[in-house]
């Protein structure tokens, strides 16, 4: 069972999300938070598998809230029964005692510029609020399993953001596609297309751990710190071409 904390400052939206998720046999809503401070406190106390968070919170710096949830300085004792070390839940989810929750961010179309900042802050996924119910529940399962989810329609905005913002560690300009193996190019193409690690593993007929290894090698070779920079590299190098 994947436990979810819903964070949204609109009561009707929280209710709708609770009803949607509660209808899934393998998902359970363990709490709701209307603001950033409440979300951080409830996340530390409840230790959900996934925090489903609206990116626009009226009372808080949303990116800071993502960072405080995804990378807490320490975790408080969990509320309710203790979770055993390495407990395995639905869909192969592993909940390790003391580990922070995964953060899945929801944003409206006007919030696309926040995607890069949210991912850098520690978010594991980024979806637009116009995602279907099936897309949302699938994304929660993917994130809970340890993979990442980025809405394909956000790819263009993420690339533009990466190009516009200076990074502490720029991509290596002396590295091109020739420095990547054919399998690494296949994986990079899939990453740039918005596929999660699980989807890449399935479509390329390789193990998820192998996908993670390839992604790590790609990031190291191109001098990137995050997948979003790898996406930008894929476009800049000509591996992927933006749709007209």
N, C-alpha and C positions, 0 to 999 in steps of 0.2 A: 504494500500500500504506500503510495506516494503522498506525503503530507504537504499541504500548501498553506502559506500565509498570504492573504490577499491584502494589498496595500493600495488604497484609492481614497481620495478625499470626497468622493461623491457616494452618498449612501445607496442610491438606487443602482449605481454601477457595481458596488460591492455586493449587493443582494443578487443582481443578475449573474455575477461571476460565481457566487456561492452556489446558486441553483444549477448553473451549467456544470460546474465541477463535481457537485454532489451526485449528479446523474451518472457519473462514470464509476464503475465498480472498483477501479484501482486507484482512484484519487479521493482524497479527503481534505476538507478545509478545516484547519485546526485553529484558525483565528483570523480576525480582520483588524486592520489598523487604518485610521483616517488621516494620520500625519506622520512625518518623518521620525520624530522622537519616539512616538508610540511604536512605530515599525521596528526601530532599532532595539527597543526594550523587549518587544514581543518576540523578535527573532532570536535574541539571546536566551530568553526564558523558555520558549517552546521548541527551539531547534528544528524547524520544519526542513523538509528535504528541499523545497523550492519556495522562494519568495516571489510572488507575482506582483510586480510593482508598476504602478502608473508613474510615468516620468515627470509629470507636472503635479507637484504637491504645493499647496498654497502656503504652508507654514515652514517650508524647509528648502535648503539647497539640495535638489534631487540627486545630483551627482555625488555629493558628500554622503547622502544617505546610502546610496548604492555602495560606496566605498566602506562605510562603517558596518554594513551588513555582510558584505562579501569578504572583508578583511578585518574582522574584529580583533582588538588587542588581546582579548581573552574572552572565554565563554563562561556564562553563569551556569549553575546547576540546572539541568533541564526540569521543566514542570512536568508532573505526572510520572509514570513509570520510567525507570532508567532504560536507556537504549543500549543494548549489548554491543560490544566492540565488533564491528564488521557485520552487523545484522543485514541480511539481504531481504529487500522488499520486492514489490511488484516490478515487472519489466527489468529484472536484474539490477535494480538500484541497490547500491551499497551505502549504508549510512554508518559512518565511523564516528564513534563518540568523540566529541571535541572538535569535529570538523564544521566549518561554517556552511550555511545553506547555499544552494545555487540561486542566482538571481536572474529572473526572466523579466525584462523590461517591456512594457507596453507604451506605445506613443502614437499620437495622431500624426497625420502626414506633415504637419507644420513643425514637428519636432525632430525631423531627420538629422539636423545638425548636432543633436545631442548623442547620436549613436556612437560616434567615435569616443567621446568623453565617457559615456557609460561603460563601454567595453574596456577602456583603459582603467576605469575605476574598479573593475572586477566583475561586471555583468557577464553572464554566460550565454545570454540570448537577447535578441531585440526583435520585437514584432510590432507591426502597426495595428492600431485598434480596429481596422477594417478586416482583420484576419477572420476566417470562418471559425466556427466552434471546433470543427475537426482539426484545423491547423493549430489552434491554441492548445487543445488537449494533447495533441501529438508533440508540440513543442515542449510542454511541461514534462512529458515522459522522456524526451530526448535529453533535456537539460538535467533532469534528475539522474539519468544514467551516466552523466559526466561528459556528454558531448555538448557542442555549441550549436546555436540556431540563430541565423540572421536572415530576415526576410529578404528574398531575392530582389524585391523592388527597391531595397535600400542600398544595394550595391553601388549604384551610380553616385548616390549622395555620400556614401562612405569614402569612395575614391576621391571625390571633390574635396572632402574635408581633410583627408590625409595630404593631398597636394597643397592645400591652402595653408596648413599649419606646419610650422617648423617642428622637427622632432629632435629630441636630445641625441638620438643616434640615427642619422640618416641612412637610407638604404645605400648599399655599396654600389657605386656607379660602374665599378670595374667588373661586375658580375652580370652575365647575361644568361639566356636560356641554355646556352651550351654548357654552362656549369652544372646544370641539373640533369639527372638521369631521365630516361623516358618515363619511368614510373613516377618520378617526382613531378614531372610535367603533367602527367595524367592527374595526379592528386591535386596539384595546384590549380588545374583547370576546374576540377570539381569544387574546390574551396571557393574559387572566384565565382562559381555559379550558385553559391549559397547552400551547398549541400553540407549536412552534418557529418561527423566522423562515421556514424553508423550507416548513413546512406552511402557514403563513399566506399566503406568496407563491403556493403552488399553489392553495389554496382560494379566494383572492380574485383570482386571475389577474393578479398584479402581480409585478414583479421583486423578488428578495430585497433588492437595494439600496434599493428603494423602501420595503420594509417597515422596514428599519433606519432610514431617514430619518423615516418616520412615528413610529416608537417614540421616536426622539430628540426629535421635536417634542412628542410627548405628555408625555414626562418634563419637558421644559423648561416647558411650559405649566402643569403641575400642581405644579411645584416638587419633583419627585422625583429621587432619585439612582439608583434601581435599579428593575428590572422588578417586584420584589416589592412595592414601594410603589405602583406603578401598579395592581397587582392589588388591593391594599387600597382604592385610590381607586375602582376599578370597582365594588366591592361597596358601599362607603360612599355612593357617589353614586346607587346604585340601578340602574346599568347591568346588573349581574349580580346574581342572587338566589341565595343558598345553597340547595342542595337540602334538603328537609325531612328 
